[in-house]
Amino acid sequence: MTLVGRVDRIDIAELDDKSKAFLVLDYKTGNVDGSIAKNIYLGNKLQLPIYASALSNIGRLAGAGYLPLSKGYTADKKIFMFKGFVDTELKDLFPEAMINPSAKYYVAADTISKICAYADQLVDAAVAKIIAGEVQAEPVNSGV
């Protein structure tokens, strides 16, 4: 099975040891509903951790999130309403206007690894079901 997608934005920072850390961002023109962690757990929003997993060979995942541009972005102030998760140790690598340093979405690197591993498990299970024929064809835009 081939999945096709495009990451909207990847911010890359060089760490002191010359390795790289990256932040995966997805622009949204509408609302970002619900908790990112809860949606990943339920298997509803796997886009960000799948992108992060695919990019894991380039360096350390500093975080992932959505930038809802329609409500969060103000052209004159350059303020974004980031929604996602960021490695506590790497939060200072990215612009304060985008990643609020006092926000409550900071998590440990181990937690980020667990998020990505869990997303990988969900994808592997879905692929296994598809290969086994445990899928039902639905028309495009049917809400599935």
matplotlib code that plots the C-alpha trace (Angstrom):
import matplotlib.pyplot as plt

x = [0.0, 1.3, 0.2, 0.7, 1.0, 2.9, 4.2, 3.2, 6.2, 9.3, 11.4, 14.9, 17.4, 20.9, 21.7, 25.0, 26.3, 25.6, 22.7, 19.3, 16.0, 12.8, 9.3, 6.5, 3.8, 0.5, -1.3, -5.1, -7.6, -10.3, -10.6, -8.5, -10.9, -10.2, -7.0, -4.2, -3.1, -6.7, -7.2, -4.0, -4.9, -8.3, -6.6, -8.5, -5.5, -2.5, -1.2, 1.4, 2.9, 3.1, 5.0, 7.2, 7.9, 8.7, 11.2, 12.8, 15.9, 16.9, 17.1, 15.3, 11.6, 11.2, 7.4, 4.5, 1.4, -1.2, -1.2, -4.8, -4.2, -7.8, -8.1, -4.6, -2.6, -2.5, -0.5, 0.7, 1.6, 2.8, 1.0, 0.1, -2.2, -0.1, -1.8, 0.2, 3.1, 6.7, 9.8, 10.3, 14.1, 13.9, 11.2, 13.7, 14.7, 11.7, 10.1, 8.3, 5.5, 4.8, 5.6, 4.5, 7.1, 4.5, 2.1, 1.0, 1.8, 5.3, 6.2, 9.2, 11.2, 10.2, 6.5, 7.0, 8.7, 5.7, 3.3, 5.1, 5.4, 1.7, 0.8, 3.1, 1.2, -2.1, -0.9, 0.5, -2.8, -4.8, -2.5, -2.9, -6.7, -6.5, -4.3, -6.7, -9.6, -11.2, -12.3, -15.4, -15.2, -16.8, -17.3, -15.1, -16.5, -18.7, -17.3, -15.3]
y = [0.0, 3.4, 6.5, 9.8, 13.1, 16.2, 17.8, 21.5, 22.6, 21.1, 23.4, 22.0, 23.1, 22.1, 20.8, 21.4, 17.9, 18.9, 16.5, 17.8, 18.3, 18.8, 20.1, 18.9, 21.4, 21.1, 24.3, 24.3, 26.8, 25.7, 24.7, 22.1, 20.2, 18.2, 17.2, 16.0, 13.3, 12.0, 12.0, 10.1, 7.6, 7.0, 6.6, 9.7, 12.0, 10.0, 12.4, 14.2, 11.1, 9.3, 12.2, 12.3, 8.6, 8.8, 11.6, 10.0, 9.2, 12.9, 13.5, 14.0, 14.8, 18.1, 18.1, 18.2, 20.3, 22.2, 25.9, 26.9, 30.0, 31.3, 32.1, 32.0, 34.0, 37.7, 39.2, 42.2, 40.5, 37.1, 35.1, 31.5, 29.3, 26.2, 23.0, 19.9, 18.7, 19.8, 18.2, 20.2, 20.1, 21.6, 24.2, 27.1, 26.1, 27.5, 31.0, 32.2, 33.6, 30.1, 28.0, 29.9, 29.2, 29.2, 26.8, 23.5, 21.2, 20.3, 16.6, 14.5, 13.0, 9.6, 10.5, 11.7, 8.3, 6.5, 8.7, 7.8, 4.1, 3.9, 5.6, 3.1, 0.2, 1.6, 2.0, -1.6, -2.9, -1.0, -2.3, -5.9, -5.5, -4.1, -7.0, -9.5, -8.0, -6.6, -3.4, -2.1, 0.1, 3.5, 6.4, 9.4, 12.1, 9.6, 10.7, 7.5]
z = [0.0, -0.9, 1.0, -0.6, 1.3, 1.7, 4.9, 4.9, 6.9, 8.6, 10.8, 11.3, 14.0, 14.5, 18.0, 19.9, 18.9, 15.2, 15.0, 13.8, 15.5, 13.5, 14.1, 11.8, 11.1, 9.2, 8.3, 8.8, 7.4, 9.8, 13.4, 15.0, 17.1, 20.2, 22.0, 19.7, 22.2, 22.6, 18.8, 18.2, 21.0, 19.3, 15.9, 14.5, 13.8, 12.7, 10.1, 12.3, 13.9, 10.6, 9.1, 12.1, 11.9, 8.2, 9.0, 12.0, 10.1, 9.7, 13.4, 16.7, 16.7, 18.5, 18.1, 15.8, 15.6, 13.6, 12.8, 12.3, 10.2, 9.9, 13.6, 15.0, 12.5, 12.6, 9.7, 11.6, 14.8, 13.4, 16.2, 15.7, 17.8, 17.6, 18.7, 19.2, 21.3, 21.7, 23.4, 26.6, 26.2, 22.6, 23.0, 22.7, 19.2, 17.5, 17.2, 20.3, 18.1, 17.0, 20.0, 23.2, 25.9, 28.6, 26.8, 28.3, 25.4, 26.4, 26.9, 27.5, 24.6, 25.8, 25.5, 21.9, 21.2, 22.6, 20.6, 17.3, 18.3, 19.0, 15.7, 13.9, 15.6, 14.5, 10.9, 10.9, 12.3, 9.6, 6.8, 8.1, 8.0, 4.5, 3.3, 4.9, 3.1, 6.2, 4.5, 3.0, -0.1, 0.4, -2.1, -1.8, 0.6, 2.4, 5.7, 6.2]

ax = plt.figure().add_subplot(projection="3d")
ax.plot(x, y, z, "-o")
ax.set_aspect("equal")
plt.show()
